[in-house]
Amino acid sequence: MEFQHSVLDLIKTRISSRTFKELAIEERTLEKLKSYIAELNGETKIKARFVLVNGDDAVLVQGKKLGTYGFIKGAGSFLVGVLDKAEPDALEFGYLFEKLILFATDLGLDSCWLGGTFKKSDFEKSLNLKDNEYIPIVSPVGYATEKRRILETAMRSFVGAANRKPWSELFFDGSIAKPLTEDKAAPFSSALEMVRLGPSASNKQPWRVLMDEKGFHFYICRTKGYGVPSYDVQLNDIGIAKCHFELCAKELELPGLWQKLENPVSVASWEYVCSWMS
């Protein structure tokens, strides 16, 4: 299903929203979102599925709203990512969930990635999960209020939500000793800029990209001691970066495809993930 707006514009304008108007999503918008979810579920090659919990479905039998420990207010609908416990591919899961987030943005809906600040048991009960399934990621989806709550403002300030690392810390030309410039990265500079602007858990921005004559090689620069054993949230973040780079490259009609190299350039303290070979 095609996006109505430029992916570059969607990435530039989207921000995480935690306070929502108590308004139901318009029926036509809801149907488009459901259709796209069905499309994603049909194309995924990993043991994962995505679900829209909407309206009355977002309330448990006991009459409680799905719990987010107060971090989300007013949301009546949630996008829920369900993963098989034996499925290790957080990269592809993050890639697919970000495509869903951007599609929701394209429909005029607001959202917020949640990896730990939601009551997993509430969501598990609402979906009647199988024994082999769990929920690593959810996002409220709806219409954000114009004004943020004090808690939301404080949270954004604490993680520096609006701050992004400069190109010189993220993108490199041939070796880690030589930062990549936008001019040298052309015509892929816009795709890399969309990687830079991407959301990440606690705004850690773990993506690093090394460009050479063959293409763009994506790595994780892990934050020591960060994350949880059950789900690789920083690999999930590279999935977001992968999504942004690919969708922008396609929109700009730039050549290339994803590969995993057998002998990538080894960089101390970085972990190789995948390459866009152009």
C-alpha positions in Angstrom: 0.0 0.0 0.0 1.5 3.3 -1.1 2.0 6.2 1.3 0.1 9.4 0.5 3.0 11.7 1.6 6.7 11.8 1.1 8.5 9.5 3.6 11.1 12.2 4.1 8.4 14.6 5.2 6.8 12.0 7.5 10.1 11.3 9.2 10.9 15.0 9.6 7.6 15.9 11.1 6.8 12.9 13.3 7.5 13.2 17.0 6.6 10.8 19.9 3.3 11.7 21.5 2.2 10.6 25.0 -0.9 12.6 25.6 -3.9 12.0 23.4 -7.4 13.4 22.8 -10.1 11.0 23.9 -11.4 10.7 20.3 -12.1 7.6 18.3 -10.1 7.1 15.2 -12.2 7.9 12.1 -13.6 4.8 10.5 -12.1 5.3 7.1 -8.7 5.8 8.7 -9.2 2.8 10.8 -9.9 0.6 7.8 -6.8 1.8 6.0 -4.7 1.1 9.1 -6.2 -2.4 9.4 -5.5 -3.1 5.7 -1.9 -2.1 6.1 -1.5 -4.3 9.2 -2.9 -7.2 7.2 -0.4 -6.4 4.4 2.6 -6.3 6.9 1.5 -9.6 8.5 1.4 -11.2 5.0 4.8 -10.0 4.0 6.8 -10.8 7.2 9.3 -13.6 7.0 9.8 -13.8 10.7 7.6 -15.3 13.4 5.8 -12.1 14.3 2.4 -10.4 13.8 1.0 -7.0 14.4 -2.4 -6.2 15.9 -4.5 -3.1 16.3 -6.2 -3.0 19.7 -9.0 -0.4 19.3 -11.8 1.2 21.2 -13.6 -1.3 23.4 -11.0 -3.9 22.7 -8.5 -1.7 24.6 -10.4 -2.2 27.8 -10.0 -5.4 29.9 -12.8 -7.5 31.1 -12.3 -6.0 34.5 -13.1 -2.6 33.0 -9.6 -1.3 33.3 -7.8 0.5 30.5 -4.6 -1.1 29.2 -1.8 0.0 31.5 1.1 2.2 30.6 2.1 3.3 34.2 0.9 6.8 33.5 3.3 7.4 30.7 0.4 7.5 28.1 -2.8 9.4 28.7 -6.0 9.4 26.7 -5.1 6.8 24.1 -8.0 4.5 23.1 -6.1 2.5 20.5 -2.7 0.7 20.4 -0.5 -0.9 17.8 0.8 -4.1 19.3 3.8 -6.1 18.0 3.7 -9.8 18.9 6.8 -12.0 18.6 7.5 -15.7 18.9 9.7 -16.4 21.9 12.0 -18.4 19.7 12.3 -15.6 17.1 15.6 -13.7 17.6 15.2 -11.2 14.7 14.7 -7.9 16.5 16.2 -6.2 13.4 13.3 -7.2 11.1 10.8 -6.7 13.8 11.9 -3.1 14.4 12.0 -2.5 10.6 8.4 -3.7 10.2 7.0 -1.9 13.3 8.6 1.4 12.1 6.9 0.9 8.7 3.6 0.6 10.6 4.4 3.7 12.6 5.1 5.7 9.5 2.0 4.5 7.8 0.0 5.6 10.8 1.8 9.0 10.6 0.8 9.2 6.9 -2.8 8.8 8.0 -2.5 11.8 10.3 -2.2 9.7 13.5 0.3 10.2 16.3 2.2 7.5 18.1 5.0 6.6 20.6 7.3 3.6 20.7 7.0 1.8 24.1 9.3 -1.0 25.0 9.2 -1.1 28.8 6.7 1.4 30.0 3.5 -0.7 29.6 1.9 -3.5 31.6 2.7 -6.5 29.4 0.2 -8.7 31.4 -2.7 -6.3 30.5 -1.9 -6.5 26.8 -1.3 -10.2 26.9 -4.7 -10.8 28.4 -6.4 -8.5 25.9 -5.0 -10.5 23.0 -5.1 -14.0 24.4 -1.6 -14.8 23.4 -0.3 -18.3 22.7 2.2 -19.8 25.1 5.0 -19.3 22.7 4.2 -15.5 22.1 5.2 -12.3 23.9 4.8 -8.6 23.3 8.1 -6.6 23.0 6.8 -3.4 21.6 3.5 -1.4 21.6 2.5 2.1 20.5 -0.5 4.2 21.4 -2.1 5.6 18.2 -4.6 8.4 17.8 -4.8 12.2 17.9 -2.3 13.9 20.2 -3.3 17.0 22.2 -1.8 20.3 21.3 -0.3 20.7 24.7 2.0 18.3 26.5 1.6 17.3 30.1 4.3 18.2 32.6 5.3 14.5 32.9 5.7 14.2 29.1 7.7 17.4 28.9 10.0 16.2 31.7 10.5 12.8 30.1 11.4 14.4 26.7 13.8 16.7 28.5 15.4 13.8 30.5 16.2 11.7 27.4 17.0 14.7 25.2 14.3 13.6 22.8 14.8 16.5 20.4 18.6 16.1 20.3 20.4 14.1 17.5 24.0 13.3 17.2 25.9 15.1 14.4 26.9 13.4 11.2 30.5 13.3 12.4 29.6 10.9 15.2 27.4 8.6 13.1 28.6 8.3 9.6 32.1 7.5 8.3 34.0 7.5 5.0 36.0 4.3 4.6 37.2 4.2 8.2 36.2 5.3 11.6 39.0 7.9 11.5 37.3 9.9 8.7 33.8 11.3 9.2 31.5 11.3 6.2 30.3 14.6 4.8 26.9 15.2 3.2 28.6 16.1 -0.1 30.6 12.9 -0.2 27.5 10.8 0.7 25.5 12.3 -2.2 23.1 11.1 -3.6 22.4 9.1 -0.4 22.8 12.1 1.9 19.0 12.5 2.4 18.6 8.8 3.2 21.4 9.0 5.8 19.8 12.2 7.3 16.6 10.3 7.8 18.5 7.6 9.7 20.0 10.3 11.9 16.5 11.7 12.6 15.1 8.3 13.6 13.6 7.5 17.1 15.5 5.1 19.3 15.1 3.6 22.8 16.0 6.3 25.4 17.4 8.3 22.4 20.6 6.3 22.5 21.0 6.5 18.7 23.1 3.3 18.4 23.4 3.3 14.6 26.7 3.8 12.9 27.2 3.7 9.1 30.5 3.1 7.2 30.5 4.1 3.5 32.9 2.6 1.0 33.0 2.1 -2.8 30.6 -0.9 -2.5 27.8 0.7 -0.3 26.7 1.6 3.2 27.5 -0.8 6.1 25.3 -0.5 9.2 26.7 -1.3 12.7 25.5 -1.1 16.3 27.4 1.0 18.8 26.0 -0.6 21.9 25.4 1.2 25.2 27.0 -1.0 27.9 24.5 -2.4 30.3 21.5 -1.0 28.5 18.5 -3.1 27.5 16.8 -6.2 28.7 17.7 -9.9 28.2 14.4 -10.9 26.6 14.6 -8.5 23.6 17.5 -6.8 21.8 16.1 -3.2 21.8 19.2 -1.7 20.2 19.1 -4.2 17.3 15.4 -3.1 17.0 16.7 0.5 16.7 18.9 -0.6 13.8 15.7 -2.0 12.2 14.2 1.5 12.5 17.4 3.0 10.8 17.2 0.3 8.1 13.5 1.2 7.4 14.2 4.9 7.1 17.2 4.4 4.8 15.4 1.9 2.5 12.1 3.8 2.2 14.0 7.0 1.4 16.3 5.4 -1.1 13.3 3.9 -2.9 11.4 7.2 -2.9 14.5 9.0 -4.3 14.9 6.1 -6.9 18.4 5.3 -5.7 19.8 1.8 -6.5 20.7 -0.9 -4.0 19.6 -3.8 -1.9 20.3 -5.3 1.5 22.9 -7.9 2.0 24.8 -9.4 5.0 28.5 -9.6 4.3 30.5 -12.6 5.3 33.6 -10.6 5.9 32.6 -7.0 6.8 35.1 -4.4 8.0 35.7 -5.0 11.7 35.4 -1.9 13.9 36.3 -2.0 17.6 33.3 -1.6 19.9 30.9 -1.8 16.9 28.8 -4.8 15.9 28.2 -5.3 12.2 24.5 -5.8 11.1 23.9 -5.4 7.4 24.9 -3.5 4.2 23.1 -1.6 1.5 25.0 -2.5 -1.6 24.6 0.0 -4.4 
